[in-house]
Amino acid sequence: MDEQGGKNSWNRPVAIFLAVIAAVIIIMVAISVVQNKPLHQKYKYGIVLDAGSSHTSVFIYEWPAEKENNTGMVRQKHTCNVKGKGISSYSANPQGAGASLYECMEEAKQKIPAHRHPETPVYLGATAGMRLLRMEDEKASDKVLASVAQSLKSYPFSYRGARIISGQEEGAFGWITVNYLSENLRKPTGTLGALDLGGASTQITFVPQQNIESKDNSIDFRLYGNDYHLYTHSFLCYGKDQALKISMSKILESANEASKTDPIELRDPCFHPGYNDSKTVSSFFNSPCVKEAKPANENFVHVGLGNWSQCQQSIRKIFNTGNCLYTRCSFNGVFQPSVYGDFGAFSAFFFVMDFLNLTSGTLTTTKKKLEAYCSTPWDQIVKNHPQVYKKYLSEYCFSATYILTLLEDGYNFTSDNWKDIRFIKKIGDSDAGWTLGYMLNLTNMIPAEAPDTPLMPYEGYVTFIILFLLLILFLLVLVYFYFHRSTRTAQKDII
């Protein structure tokens, strides 16, 4: 009787202890299963329309619904290019601007789940093309914006406005986009400068090492707990399409003075040798950017020479590098500190340089390749690229030469820091450009202060579980030795 009681005296506590450990293990396993159970991901959406000078693009963005304004990364889900020209081309037919958006907005309805439509914000930002139209005819620009607003309100989304954004905003939002997508805003390692080139304007934005002497070129952000003091400037009329008009108008003016024939022959070093096309003067003097007097003759013959060095000389004439009232300037008297750090060059910077395979290499090798390309006969160029629309194909020599001249003579990049420029189209799955930064800013999805961190991050949680299991194992070992020792003691007592 005493022997049985002795066994029960130590068996009962051990059994209770083992039961408690087993219960705790079962609870921890259950928590782990629930914690790591794969859940159906829910997303929210946003739509931004980039109404540029040459075309309009519709971007759809998505992000994890439960991580808004915290750690969820916004990514581009879909993009749709609106058929036809930019909305500024509808100045004589404003209703056509709104109607042109139909196909892409119908696509958006299909891409975004129907139950998310009412909460999905839609924004339209118009850039340099509409800035020029507003300068030329404010009433016409208002009618175009009213047309696109009426069209966007007819869709089941949450309409948040259609407006012309400033050049400073365009540059700043482009900077936010490339640094958000590169996750530089969460790192202490520095940011990426932004170089944007459209059809009617170009923007440069970066964090300088020097003081910004002009308030018009300064903008401040506080993002993820960090302060950013940016230099930014937008040059209206210095997008590649308007720059071509300015450059050709200067050549045309000289040709008109020297020629006594009709039509005028415009001998252009920026077009391939053998290129020959009849054009109208009105097509180049139809913009507020062209200030030269319009020649009396309406028609002219555009003849290509394919001389790259002369082409660059003619392009340099559209930049005024004198008359600087600051310690240093880019061109046209605009203050610019020395370029500093790495830069992402996107939009037309990328598309032109990528087409010509000039996105890598030194400045010297880039010039040599471009010189060889521009001197290639026009019929050979057409033969090499039969699928490319001839108007666009004919302008690549000018556009690439303009890009090099803008970066080198305008923004003051040199052979030494040319390697700091990265020509980019996308970062991950999202296009580089101003639209994502615009949406992030308007929806306040980048907090000014750093997001709160979890009490126990995932790595810490895993470490805690491992240590807890090791502790349980250690206790089990102690129980084993205790049980083993008690058994031996009991056996001795029996003997």
C-alpha positions, 0 to 999 in steps of 0.5 A: 500500500505504501509502495503504491502510494509512493509511486502515485506521489511522483507520478501524479505531478509528472502526469500533470506537467506532461499534460500542461506541456502537451496542451501548450504545444497544441495551442502553439501549433494551432496559433502557428497554423492560423498565423500562417494560413494562406488568405485570399488577398484583397486589393484596392485600386486607383486609376490615373490618366496621363493626358500628354501632348502626343497621346493619353495613357490610362494606368491602373494601380493595385495594392493590398487592401489590408496594408494601405498606408503601411507596408503594402507596395503599390504596383501597376496592374494594367495600362491602356493607350488611348487611340489617337492624339493627346486631348489638346488636339481636340481644341476644335472638337472638345467633345471628341476628347471625352469620347476618345477615352471610351475604350480604355475606360471600358477596359478599366471596368473589366480589369477592376472587380465590380464591387471595388468600382465605387471606391476606386479613385480616378484622376486625370492629369494633363501635362505640357500639351494642355499647358500650351493650349491654355496659353494659346486659347484658355477657353478651348482648354477649359472646354476640353477639360470639361469634356473629359470630366463629363466622360469620366463621371459617367463611369462607376468609379470615384471621380476625383478631378481632371486638371492641368498639372504644373511642370514642377508637379510633373517633375516632383511626382516623377521623382516620387515614382522612381524612388518609391518603386526603387524603395529608396524612400525607406533606405538611408542610401540616397535617392535617384534623380529623375529625368523626364522627356515628353513631346512638349516639355522636359523635367529634371528633379534631384536632391542637390548638394548645393543650396537652391538659389531660386525658390521657383525651383525648390520643393520639399517633401516629408516621406517615411519620416525623412525630409527631402529638399528637391531641385526641380524645373520643367522646360515648356517647349523643350519636349522632343516634338516641340524642340523639333519644331523650333529647330526646323523653324530656325532652319526654315527661316534661314532657307526662306531668306536664301531661297527665291524658289517656291517651294523652299528647299529645307536642307536638314542635317538631322535627317538621313541622306536621301530623305525627301518629303513635301511639307507645309509651313503651317505644320511647324508654325502652329505652336506657341513655342515657335516665335520666328516669323512665318515664311510667306511660302506655305510649302517646302521640301524637306531634304535630309543631309545626315550630318550629325555634327552639323545637326548638333550645332543646329540644335545648340542654337535653341538653347540660350546658355548665356544671361545667367543671374545665378552662380550657375544655370542650365539654359535660358537663364534657369538656375540649376545646381550641379547634377549629383548622384544617379539619375533615372531617365524615362519616357522619351529618354528611354524610348528613343535611346532604346530604339537606337540601342544607346542605353549603355556605353560611354558618352563618346561611344554613344556619339560615335554610334549616333553619328554612324546611324544619322549618316545611314541612307534613308532607304536603308533605314526604311528597309531595316525597320519596315514596321515603323511609321515613317514619320516617327522613323525619320525623326530618331536621328534628331530626337537622339541628338537632341537628347544628347545635347540636352543632357550634355549642354543643357543639364551639364552632364559630362563624360565623367558622370554619363555613367550615372544616367540609367535609361529606364522604362519600368521598375519592376512591373510599373512604368517610370513616370509621374502618374504613380507619384501623383496618385500616391500624393493625392491618396496620402498613401506615403505617410509623412512619418515612418509607419509603425513597426509590428511589436514582433516582426515575422523573423522575431516570431519565428525565433520566439517559437524556436526558443520556446520549443527548445525550452519545452525540449529541455524541460522534457529532458529534465522530466526524463532524468527526474523520472529515471532517477525516481525509478531507480530510487523506487527499485532500491527501496523495494530491494 
